[in-house]
């Protein structure tokens, strides 16, 4: 709702620069937490306050508003394009971890890390221009996924049952599930 926090979860280097380049606006100073200061200092949570405009346009958690289409990674047994940007705090179960929380050592972060506040500014309202960019970027990704699925369906429809089975057994996910 209006006045509640909403968080941009930045998962890839260069996302803020891309937003600023594509919109012509500079992201305002707001409370910001770095989730991996040692290993990936670009991974940040930018906190904003919901506005009437954002509530009306961002009404569900959105993972993968922006994805890196040049890479794939395995997640839950499927190849996916990695998320570059998520939006949390606008409904349906997303969460972020608070500054001061500790990340235990794991394969992604072998030394462990602590979520660290990197900008202790007051949380500001999310700008309308940013909401508009988020919505239009997500719509473009969804349209591209839809078009890619149609192309895959067309290619797969022309494959024989034997060929589809061979590709599936070989683990060629891109023939079936990869946007």
ZIGIKA-V72347 format. One record per residue. PSI is psi in whole degrees, -180 to 180 (* if undefined). OMEGA is omega in degrees with one decimal (none if undefined). D_LAST is the distance of its C-alpha to the last C-alpha in Angstrom with 2 decimals. Layout:
<<PSI & OMEGA & D_LAST> <PSI & OMEGA & D_LAST>>
//
This chain:
<<169 & 179.5 & 32.13> <131 & 179.0 & 33.86> <-11 & 177.2 & 35.23> <157 & -179.6 & 32.99> <147 & 170.2 & 30.85> <142 & -171.2 & 27.23> <130 & 168.1 & 25.52> <120 & -179.2 & 23.03> <102 & -176.6 & 21.60> <121 & -176.1 & 20.89> <2 & -177.8 & 19.00> <149 & 178.4 & 18.86> <139 & 174.5 & 21.63> <-2 & -177.0 & 22.11> <-48 & -179.2 & 20.45> <-44 & 178.5 & 23.87> <-39 & 178.6 & 24.85> <-45 & 178.3 & 21.80> <-48 & -177.9 & 22.58> <-38 & 178.8 & 26.20> <-45 & -175.9 & 25.59> <-26 & -178.6 & 23.39> <-24 & -174.7 & 25.74> <9 & 179.1 & 29.03> <153 & 174.5 & 30.06> <136 & 178.3 & 30.81> <131 & -178.4 & 29.58> <154 & 175.5 & 32.77> <129 & 179.0 & 34.43> <168 & 179.7 & 33.69> <129 & -174.7 & 33.82> <137 & 179.6 & 31.33> <135 & 174.2 & 30.68> <127 & -175.5 & 29.30> <-15 & 176.0 & 27.56> <68 & -175.7 & 27.97> <-32 & -178.5 & 30.84> <-45 & -169.9 & 31.66> <-29 & -178.6 & 28.40> <77 & -174.2 & 25.96> <-13 & 177.1 & 28.14> <-17 & -179.3 & 25.36> <110 & -173.6 & 23.95> <158 & 173.1 & 25.73> <116 & 176.9 & 26.17> <117 & -177.1 & 27.59> <135 & 175.3 & 29.55> <168 & 172.1 & 30.36> <139 & 177.4 & 32.21> <145 & 174.4 & 30.70> <171 & 176.8 & 32.28> <-40 & 179.7 & 32.71> <-44 & -178.7 & 30.11> <-38 & 179.1 & 27.48> <-39 & -179.0 & 28.34> <-19 & -175.3 & 27.91> <-24 & 178.5 & 24.52> <83 & -171.6 & 22.87> <11 & 178.1 & 23.70> <148 & 174.9 & 21.10> <139 & -179.2 & 19.75> <107 & 173.1 & 16.50> <139 & 176.0 & 14.49> <37 & 174.1 & 12.00> <-36 & 178.7 & 13.58> <132 & -179.6 & 12.85> <152 & 177.0 & 10.38> <100 & -176.4 & 11.18> <-5 & 179.5 & 8.70> <-5 & -177.1 & 11.49> <159 & 169.5 & 11.45> <154 & 174.9 & 10.12> <157 & -179.7 & 12.34> <134 & 176.1 & 13.24> <124 & -179.7 & 13.67> <38 & 176.3 & 15.36> <6 & 179.7 & 14.87> <150 & 173.1 & 11.09> <133 & 179.3 & 9.24> <162 & 168.9 & 7.40> <129 & -174.7 & 7.61> <143 & 175.4 & 11.15> <143 & 173.3 & 12.58> <-25 & -175.0 & 15.11> <130 & 174.1 & 16.72> <160 & 173.0 & 17.39> <126 & -177.3 & 20.13> <149 & 173.3 & 22.57> <10 & -179.6 & 25.70> <25 & 172.5 & 24.89> <149 & 171.0 & 24.71> <41 & 160.1 & 23.25> <3 & 177.7 & 23.80> <157 & 177.3 & 22.56> <159 & 171.6 & 25.10> <159 & -177.3 & 26.20> <142 & -174.1 & 28.97> <154 & 172.3 & 32.26> <141 & -177.0 & 33.91> <-17 & 176.8 & 36.17> <149 & -176.3 & 33.86> <133 & 173.1 & 33.64> <120 & 177.9 & 30.60> <152 & 176.6 & 31.87> <137 & 175.4 & 31.30> <-175 & -177.4 & 28.18> <-35 & -178.8 & 25.95> <-26 & -175.7 & 24.12> <76 & -171.3 & 27.49> <-27 & -179.2 & 30.30> <-7 & -171.2 & 33.09> <173 & -178.5 & 32.10> <167 & 177.3 & 32.25> <132 & 173.5 & 33.49> <126 & -169.9 & 31.76> <131 & 175.2 & 33.95> <126 & 178.7 & 34.86> <-8 & 174.0 & 34.56> <109 & -175.6 & 35.65> <25 & 177.1 & 38.09> <162 & 170.9 & 38.22> <152 & 176.2 & 38.44> <127 & -177.4 & 35.22> <159 & 176.5 & 34.90> <143 & 178.5 & 33.35> <129 & -178.6 & 29.78> <144 & 177.7 & 30.21> <-39 & -179.0 & 29.18> <-35 & 179.6 & 27.64> <-42 & 177.1 & 25.29> <-45 & 179.8 & 24.33> <-43 & 178.7 & 23.76> <-44 & -179.9 & 21.50> <-45 & -178.6 & 19.45> <-47 & -177.7 & 19.12> <-35 & 178.2 & 18.35> <-43 & 178.2 & 15.76> <-42 & 178.5 & 13.93> <-40 & 179.2 & 14.38> <-41 & 178.0 & 13.00> <-45 & 179.9 & 9.71> <-41 & 178.4 & 9.63> <-44 & 178.8 & 10.74> <-41 & 177.8 & 8.27> <-43 & 179.6 & 5.37> <-46 & 179.7 & 8.19> <-41 & 178.6 & 9.13> <-40 & 178.4 & 6.19> <-41 & 177.3 & 6.54> <-42 & 178.0 & 10.16> <-43 & 178.3 & 10.22> <-42 & 179.2 & 8.88> <-40 & 179.7 & 11.37> <-45 & 178.5 & 13.94> <-47 & -177.5 & 13.74> <-30 & 178.1 & 13.92> <-27 & -179.5 & 16.71> <-5 & 178.8 & 18.67> <150 & 175.5 & 18.55> <162 & 177.0 & 21.54> <-40 & 178.6 & 21.64> <-43 & -179.4 & 22.93> <-44 & 178.3 & 20.15> <-42 & 179.4 & 17.43> <-44 & 180.0 & 19.72> <-45 & 179.1 & 20.28> <-43 & 179.5 & 16.63> <-45 & 179.5 & 16.12> <-29 & 178.3 & 19.41> <-6 & 178.7 & 18.55> <25 & 179.6 & 15.59> <82 & -178.3 & 13.05> <-34 & -174.3 & 10.01> <-21 & 177.9 & 7.75> <-12 & -173.7 & 9.83> <-46 & -166.6 & 8.93> <-14 & -169.5 & 6.43> <118 & 178.1 & 3.82> <* & none & 0.00>>
//
